[in-house]
């Protein structure tokens, strides 16, 4: 038996429960992991509320698709994965089918990447969602170049900080935005060339001033809603405004029609990258070499114990964090 996190109804953090469950043996192409750490993401909070692209199927349901652990058993046809190997789990599967929250988890072998013993479980659980998301938009699709300006909204999130590090690695100039002036200096310390605070600053004017009137080549927006109009005005001609999140919970207009400015506005999710084997392979190489060189280092805000999963999700949704929220799993010997 293993303790796992499930919810029996849609709702806030309070619907999460820890239950005893006997996991089935892994099927063909699957592995059973002893989970050591879990990376929390806004997508899981949205999934729990029934607001995510991947909809909850039958209840009760588990959740989560990023973490680190040790391989316990392997299913039929699994090659290149050995029992006892330390791994990270890439967010490449629907959490309506596979779930990471628990002492043990069954996941597809294709979601595993070897985790060197020099990389601890917390770091291994905090890397892949943020850096895959940032890489896909900025590098794979956006072709960000040295000297380009990139605006990163909600920049204190794990994805926002990964986007800053990604921009710096390719020689681009990251401009961060945050609604919390108290985070401004920390964002500068993390590499932002400048920080814009909506409400205090006129967003479009500030960004245009910082880019000598041209605008940003890429805007990487996690907020959406009415603020997209200001971001569009701050996007360079033929630049790209990626909308990868909807933190505002307000309708998002289609800006630019009044001026007919030539820019590209598109939704984006990391599944554009993880759903293509060749693109995912390039992403893994980019991120792995970044970690090895020291260019990339996930920022960990706080680690909670599995028993505190409700508090961890409440903190995740509070917006107070700077970087990644992680849950650690202290193992008692559990039976398969």
Beta strands, then each sheet from edge to edge (+ up, - down):
strand 1: 2-7
strand 2: 16-21
strand 3: 30-39
strand 4: 67-74
strand 5: 86-89
strand 6: 104-108
strand 7: 112-114
strand 8: 149-152
strand 9: 173-177
strand 10: 194-196
strand 11: 216-221
strand 12: 235-243
strand 13: 264-267
strand 14: 300-305
strand 15: 324-328
sheet 1: 1+ 2-
sheet 2: 6+ 3- 4+ 5- 7+
sheet 3: 6+ 3- 15+ 14+
sheet 4: 10+ 9+ 8+ 11+ 12+ 13+
end
